[in-house]
Structure formats: structure tokens, C-alpha cells
Amino acid sequence: MVKDAKIIDISYDYAPIIKMDPTLFINRVKYQSIHDIERYGKYLVFILDTDAMIMHMRMEGKFYIKKINDHVSSHEHVIFSFSDGRQMRYHDVRKFGTIHLLDKNSYKNQYPINGLGKEPKDLDPLDFYQLIHHRKTAIKNVLLNQHIISGLGNIYVDETLFLSGIHPKRLANKITKKEASKLVTSAREVLDKAIALGGSTIRSYTSSLGVHGRFQNELNVHTKFGEPCPKCQNTIVKMKVGGRTSYVCESCQK
Ligand SMILES: [Zn+2]
């Protein structure tokens, strides 16, 4: 949808999102075209003529494609104008998102992309077991750690643990090889479903990062506090694990 779009102007109203001098950023990005969009964990990477523009949208960020004359909302902080009269607007209520600009030939070896763990689809289950089996920390924290496995946010981790039948507070060093394998396949299942239900436009990229749209209706446990578990009908409970609100069926998840 934005592939081959040529960026002819950029405006912003909140500079801290742009992780370099905004004037330099604008001068470098202006007149480059978007050739491809890649995803690394929670990062979205726009491949331009010579640079890679790396976005992290945190919880709330999303992109909208609008026409140049459409009303600009107060939450649209960075606006890319295309030569065809459309605009790609970065919308972020909490303003926690970030944009890095790096050379497209070397960005994978630089912050923030370097040091990221593999995504579930690329992660060998036995390698995952090796990464976690010495860690005396709750499995939920391990799954949220982007240096170990990337792409899973709080919601996806709750769903992954539920499908795996594993309690979020279980210590990672108590997870068996078989369970580690189950976690990786469950994480793939959750992400595939989220992407499939997110649609096929640019919004699907935000959907695969935060959770929007129809995937929200397909959750098994997350946000389902007080409701019956879809597997066993036991009541779903809410608890804090590593500071994050977690939803658990304590009868299915051991
Ligand atoms: Zn249950």
C-alpha cells in the first residue's frame, strides 16, 4: 500500500519521537521512496533508497494513510507526505514511539535492531530451551525479554502461556524441553493468528505489534478476568507477574 511511495515532505510536532536531529532526519528522508517494509520483533523497518527508517510503536502507535487535506488529529505527530497526494501519519496517543534512521546496508548490526532475539517463527525450540533453562526468573518475564525472543508483548505472552498450559510464574529453569517446544509453537500460532486477523494494509503492521481489530475478539484469557476459561470453564484470574498484569486459568496453567 505504501510500497514505492515517494516521500516529498515530513513534518512533526513532537521531536523526541525522532531519535536524531529532526532537521537532519527530514533532509535525509526527503525524496527517498519506500521500497519495502520489514518487521523485526516489535520494530517496523521501512527500506528507503539509501536508509532504513526503524519505527517502534510501543503500545499505542499506529500508522494511518490519509489524504493531504484530511483533518490532522492532535495525536498525529509525524507526517510523511507522498508525491501522490497521500500522507502516512504516525499516530501515538502516549508519544512513546521512536524513529531511528540508519544506513540500509548496516542497520541490522546497529542499535536498536542488533541484540534482538529471534522471532518465534525463526527460533529453533531446542535453542530456546538452551536460552532459558538456566534462568531463575518467571517464564513470563523471559517471554517478554526481547533479547531472548522478540515480538511478544504482554497480551501475546498471556495467550502463548495459556495455549501451552504453563503458569506465568513458573521459573524458566523448571520448563522442560517439551514445554519449551510447546511455548515456541504456541507463540507462532498466536502471532500468525494476530497477523491474519489484522488485515492486509499498513494497519496490519500495527496490528501485529500492538493488538487491534478482530484479534481482540479472539483472545482466550487476556482481559478475561472473572470469565470462564474456554477450555475448562474455571474462572480466569488476574495477577501481577514482573509488574505486568497477567490473566491466567490456574486450572489449565501449571
Ligand atoms: Zn482452564
Residues whose N, C-alpha, C, O or C-beta is under 5 A from the ligand:
A	BS01	ZN	C229 K231 C232 Q233 N234 C249 S251 C252
